[in-house]
Amino acid sequence: MSSQQVRDPREPQSLSAPEAGGNLLGHVRTSEGEPVASVLPVFPIFDRHGEVARVIPARAPGIEMPAESPGTNRSRAARAASEDRGFYGMIGSDPKMEALFRMIRVVAESDATVLILGESGTGKELVARAIHRISPRHARPFVAIDCGAFPETLLESELFGHVRGSFTGAVQNKKGLVEEADGGTLLLDEIGDSSPVFQSKLLRVLQEGLVRPVGGTRNISVNVRVIAATNKSLQEAVRQKAFREDLYYRLSVIPIVIPPLRERREDIGPLAEHFVAKYTAKNRRKRVVLSSKALDCLRAYSWPGNVRELENVMERAVVISTDEGIQSQDLILRESTEAVSALIPGSPPEGTDPCLASGERKQIIDSLRRHGGHRLKSARELGISRTGLYYKMKRHQITSSF
């Protein structure tokens, strides 16, 4: 959704409340006191289908807003320095990513609960951290917990704390992560994996700002901003009675959807170059160049693991590449067992990426060379059986003379 800027170039000084209905209209007065009509820019909130669910008004350039307190907000210089390295750790110039960055700026100024939706590997925690770093809470703790990584009883203890003797092994009082995040931001990652019992207790925190440690008899007042994240459809979970409907509406005050990497292919190149530079320095290598053919392979791939998978692929490519730089055969991408077993020498079947085939062939050859042609050792290193290695060598026309 496009936004219009203030039409008068002179510095505006005041802004009246937006009129009801239609566009978000305001009235700006110039330094001479003359009224200037303007249209406030609005940023869209997308649902999982890419449709605009609602819009949020944002600051219009040149319009004065309430003064920011240096003690509660980051300086402009610090914010600019962060954005010079990408947007708080995120890289992307695709329109969907630019809209995401604008949304982060808008929601960071409030204390509203945010629900971050996105596939695994899209960077949900990076979005949450960016919201915290821009927010007035940036000087207070940012605490993240993976709700799917703990059993129900342990998750409650981790988040709400416990008192001594409340269960076997509770030898002393323990402060929970919610209390640790007091004044700051709490990220509940993979909230869709939490149990109904835990969801009920979390709802109390959101509604009343109170937590009760496991085994405790008194409530503790906390002031935290909650950000939840999930790669699941909570709406579907609500329909299946696996997620509380009242909690869903409490969490999704402001839903933010992160686009998958396959929907922003123009960002693949800059991301790949960023990871190449990162792991070139980490592995103390000289400058490593990404070839144009390798880049074509990256752009053609579907990236089911999103940015996390791209980072892993580029780290491996930097490690195994030669002084000639990263070639297509250095890219070891995910591939199904069916595609591997169907490989035909010289002409991969339809639907099989030749970049994948060449990458696997190079991996097998490198392993055989390291082990002096010893097939059993190579098979163990590659995580396959010796018979499977024979089959792959035949398919890839790999000789045994090493």
C-alpha positions in Angstrom: 0.0 0.0 0.0 1.5 3.3 -1.0 1.8 6.3 1.2 1.8 10.0 0.4 4.2 12.5 1.9 3.5 16.0 3.3 3.0 18.1 0.2 4.5 21.3 1.6 8.3 21.3 1.8 8.4 23.7 4.8 8.9 22.3 8.3 5.6 21.4 9.9 5.0 22.0 13.6 1.8 20.4 14.7 -0.6 17.7 13.7 -4.3 17.3 14.6 -6.0 14.0 15.2 -6.9 12.0 12.1 -10.4 12.3 10.8 -12.6 9.3 11.0 -13.2 7.2 7.9 -11.4 7.2 4.5 -7.8 8.1 4.4 -5.9 9.0 7.5 -6.0 12.8 7.0 -4.3 15.3 9.2 -3.7 19.0 9.3 -0.1 20.3 9.4 0.8 23.9 10.2 4.0 25.3 8.8 6.4 27.6 10.6 4.3 30.6 9.4 1.2 29.0 10.9 -0.4 28.1 7.6 -2.4 24.8 7.5 -1.2 22.2 5.1 -3.3 19.1 4.2 -1.4 15.9 4.4 -1.9 12.2 4.2 -0.3 10.1 6.9 1.5 7.0 5.6 0.0 3.7 6.7 1.7 0.3 6.9 -0.2 -2.9 6.2 -0.5 -6.0 8.4 -0.5 -9.1 6.2 -2.2 -12.4 7.0 -0.7 -15.8 6.0 -2.2 -15.5 2.6 -0.5 -12.2 1.8 -3.7 -10.3 2.1 -3.9 -7.0 3.9 -5.8 -7.6 7.2 -5.6 -4.1 8.5 -3.4 -1.0 8.4 -1.5 1.0 11.1 -0.8 4.7 10.7 2.9 5.7 11.0 4.9 8.8 11.4 4.9 11.0 8.3 8.3 12.5 7.4 8.5 16.1 8.5 5.7 15.9 11.1 6.7 16.6 14.6 5.8 13.9 17.2 6.2 14.0 21.0 9.8 14.6 21.9 11.8 11.4 22.7 13.5 11.1 26.0 17.3 10.3 25.6 17.0 8.1 28.6 14.4 5.8 27.1 15.2 5.7 23.4 18.2 4.8 21.3 20.0 7.8 19.7 19.6 8.3 16.0 23.3 7.7 15.5 23.1 4.3 17.2 20.0 3.3 15.1 21.7 4.4 11.9 24.8 2.4 12.8 22.7 -0.7 13.3 21.0 -0.3 10.0 24.2 0.1 8.1 24.9 -3.6 8.8 21.4 -4.5 7.6 18.3 -3.9 9.5 19.3 -5.2 12.9 20.8 -8.4 11.5 18.3 -8.8 8.7 19.2 -8.3 5.1 16.6 -7.7 2.4 15.5 -5.1 -0.2 12.5 -7.0 -1.5 9.3 -5.0 -1.1 7.9 -7.5 1.4 11.0 -7.2 3.6 10.9 -3.4 3.4 7.3 -3.5 4.5 8.4 -5.8 7.4 11.1 -3.4 8.5 8.6 -0.5 8.5 6.2 -2.6 10.5 8.9 -3.3 13.1 9.6 0.4 13.5 5.9 1.1 14.0 5.1 -1.6 16.5 8.3 -1.1 18.5 7.0 2.2 19.9 4.1 0.5 21.6 3.7 -2.2 24.3 1.2 -4.2 22.2 1.6 -7.9 22.1 3.1 -9.2 18.8 2.6 -12.5 17.2 5.3 -13.3 14.7 4.3 -15.9 12.1 6.8 -17.5 9.7 8.3 -20.8 8.5 11.2 -22.4 10.3 14.4 -20.6 9.5 12.9 -17.2 8.4 14.4 -15.3 11.4 11.5 -14.9 13.8 13.9 -14.3 16.8 15.7 -11.6 14.8 12.4 -9.8 14.2 11.7 -10.0 18.0 15.1 -8.7 18.9 14.8 -5.8 16.4 11.5 -4.8 18.0 13.1 -4.8 21.4 16.2 -2.9 20.4 14.2 -0.1 18.8 11.6 0.1 21.6 11.7 2.2 24.8 12.4 -1.1 26.6 15.8 -1.5 24.9 17.8 -0.9 28.1 16.0 -3.7 29.9 16.4 -7.4 29.4 15.4 -9.4 26.3 14.6 -12.9 27.3 13.8 -15.7 24.8 12.6 -19.2 25.5 11.6 -22.1 23.2 8.3 -23.4 24.5 8.6 -26.6 22.5 12.0 -27.5 24.1 10.7 -28.2 27.6 8.1 -30.6 29.1 5.1 -28.8 30.6 6.2 -28.9 34.2 9.7 -27.7 33.5 8.5 -25.0 31.2 6.3 -23.6 34.0 9.2 -23.6 36.4 11.5 -21.9 33.8 9.0 -19.1 33.0 7.3 -18.6 36.4 10.0 -19.8 38.8 9.5 -22.1 41.8 9.8 -22.1 45.5 12.0 -24.4 47.5 10.6 -27.8 48.1 7.8 -27.4 45.5 9.1 -30.6 43.7 11.9 -33.0 43.8 15.2 -31.2 43.1 13.8 -27.7 44.0 16.5 -27.1 46.7 16.1 -23.3 46.6 13.8 -20.6 45.3 14.3 -19.8 41.7 13.2 -16.6 39.9 11.4 -17.3 36.6 12.2 -15.9 33.2 9.1 -13.7 33.2 10.4 -12.0 36.3 13.9 -11.8 34.9 12.4 -9.9 31.9 10.6 -7.4 34.1 10.7 -4.0 32.3 11.9 -5.6 29.1 10.7 -8.1 26.4 9.8 -11.8 26.7 9.9 -13.9 23.5 7.9 -17.1 23.6 9.2 -19.0 20.6 7.2 -21.9 19.2 4.2 -21.0 21.3 2.1 -23.3 19.2 3.8 -26.3 20.9 2.7 -25.3 24.4 0.2 -27.3 26.3 -3.4 -26.1 27.2 -2.5 -26.0 30.9 0.4 -23.8 30.3 -1.6 -21.6 27.9 -4.1 -21.0 30.7 -1.4 -19.8 33.1 0.2 -17.6 30.4 -3.2 -16.0 29.8 -3.2 -14.8 33.4 0.2 -13.1 32.9 -1.1 -11.3 29.8 -4.4 -10.2 31.4 -3.3 -9.3 34.9 0.5 -8.9 34.7 0.8 -11.4 37.6 2.9 -14.6 37.9 2.8 -17.2 40.6 5.9 -19.4 41.1 5.4 -23.2 41.0 4.5 -24.2 44.6 4.1 -20.5 45.7 1.2 -18.9 47.5 1.6 -15.3 46.4 1.5 -13.5 43.0 4.3 -11.4 41.7 3.6 -8.3 39.6 5.6 -8.0 36.4 5.8 -5.5 33.6 6.9 -7.3 30.4 6.1 -7.0 26.8 5.3 -10.4 25.3 6.2 -11.3 21.8 5.2 -14.8 20.6 6.4 -16.7 17.6 5.4 -19.8 15.8 5.7 -21.7 12.5 2.3 -23.2 12.9 -1.2 -21.9 12.1 -2.7 -21.0 15.4 -6.0 -20.4 13.8 -6.1 -24.0 12.7 -4.9 -25.1 16.2 -7.8 -23.1 17.7 -10.3 -24.9 15.3 -8.8 -28.3 16.4 -9.1 -27.3 20.1 -5.3 -27.5 20.5 -4.9 -23.8 21.3 -7.0 -21.6 23.5 -9.0 -19.1 21.4 -8.8 -16.4 24.1 -5.1 -16.7 24.3 -4.8 -16.5 20.5 -6.6 -13.2 20.4 -4.5 -11.9 23.3 -1.3 -12.8 21.4 -2.3 -11.7 18.0 -2.9 -8.0 18.7 -0.4 -7.2 16.1 0.4 -10.2 13.8 3.6 -10.0 11.7 4.2 -12.5 8.8 7.8 -13.0 7.7 7.9 -14.0 4.0 9.8 -17.2 3.2 13.0 -17.0 1.2 11.5 -18.5 -2.0 9.2 -15.5 -2.2 12.0 -13.0 -2.2 14.6 -14.5 -4.5 16.3 -11.2 -5.2 17.5 -11.2 -1.6 19.3 -14.6 -2.1 22.4 -13.0 -3.7 23.0 -10.4 -1.0 22.4 -12.9 1.7 24.7 -15.5 0.2 27.5 -12.8 -0.2 27.0 -11.8 3.4 27.4 -15.4 4.6 30.4 -16.0 2.4 32.1 -13.0 3.9 31.2 -14.0 7.4 32.5 -17.6 7.1 35.5 -16.6 5.1 36.7 -14.4 8.0 35.6 -17.1 10.6 37.7 -19.8 8.8 40.7 -17.4 8.3 40.6 -17.8 4.5 41.5 -15.4 1.9 38.8 -13.7 -0.2 36.3 -16.3 -1.5 34.3 -15.4 -4.6 30.8 -16.8 -5.4 30.6 -17.7 -9.0 27.7 -16.6 -11.2 26.8 -20.3 -11.9 26.7 -21.0 -8.2 24.5 -18.0 -7.7 22.1 -19.2 -10.4 21.9 -22.5 -8.5 21.1 -20.8 -5.3 18.4 -18.7 -6.9 16.8 -21.7 -8.5 16.6 -23.7 -5.3 13.3 -23.7 -3.3 14.9 -23.2 0.2 12.6 -25.2 2.4 14.8 -24.3 5.4 14.8 -20.6 4.4 17.7 -18.3 5.5 19.0 -20.7 8.1 19.5 -23.3 5.4 21.1 -20.8 3.1 23.6 -19.9 5.9 24.5 -23.6 6.5 25.0 -24.2 2.7 27.3 -21.1 2.4 29.3 -22.1 5.4 29.9 -25.6 3.9 30.7 -24.1 0.5 33.3 -21.7 2.0 35.0 -24.6 3.8 35.2 -27.0 0.9 35.8 -24.5 -1.9 39.2 -24.1 -3.6 41.1 -20.9 -4.5 39.0 -20.6 -7.6 36.1 -19.6 -5.4 32.7 -21.2 -4.8 31.4 -23.2 -7.8 28.1 -24.9 -8.3 29.7 -28.3 -7.3 30.5 -26.8 -3.9 26.9 -26.3 -3.1 25.5 -29.3 -1.1 21.8 -28.7 -1.0 19.0 -30.7 0.5 17.7 -33.5 -1.7 15.2 -36.3 -1.3 16.2 -40.0 -1.3 14.0 -40.5 -4.4 15.9 -37.8 -6.3 19.2 -39.3 -5.4 18.3 -42.8 -6.4 16.9 -41.7 -9.7 20.1 -39.9 -10.8 21.3 -40.8 -14.3 24.9 -40.0 -15.3 25.1 -37.0 -17.5 21.4 -36.1 -17.5 19.6 -35.7 -14.2 15.9 -36.5 -14.4 13.3 -33.8 -14.7 12.7 -32.1 -11.3 16.3 -32.9 -10.1 18.5 -29.9 -9.7 21.9 -30.5 -11.4 23.5 -28.4 -8.7 22.5 -31.0 -6.2 23.9 -33.8 -8.2 27.2 -32.2 -8.8 27.5 -31.3 -5.2 26.9 -34.9 -4.0 29.4 -36.2 -6.6 32.1 -33.8 -5.3 31.3 -34.8 -1.7 31.8 -38.5 -2.4 35.1 -37.9 -4.4 36.5 -35.7 -1.6 35.7 -38.3 1.0 37.3 -41.1 -1.0 40.4 -39.1 -1.5 40.7 -38.3 2.2 40.5 -42.1 3.0 42.8 -43.2 0.1 39.9 -44.9 -1.7 38.8 -46.9 1.3 35.0 -47.3 0.6 33.9 -48.5 4.0 35.5 -45.5 5.8 34.1 -43.1 3.3 30.6 -44.6 3.6 30.8 -44.2 7.4 31.9 -40.6 7.0 29.0 -39.9 4.6 26.5 -41.6 6.8 25.5 -44.3 4.3 26.0 -48.0 3.8 28.9 -49.4 1.7 26.3 -50.8 -0.7 24.7 -47.3 -0.9 28.1 -45.8 -1.6 28.7 -48.3 -4.5 25.4 -47.4 -6.0 26.1 -43.7 -5.8 29.6 -44.1 -7.3 28.0 -46.0 -10.2 25.4 -43.4 -10.8 27.9 -40.5 -10.6 30.4 -42.4 -12.8 33.1 -42.3 -10.0 36.0 -44.6 -10.6 37.8 -46.3 -7.7 41.3 -45.1 -8.6 42.3 -42.8 -5.7 
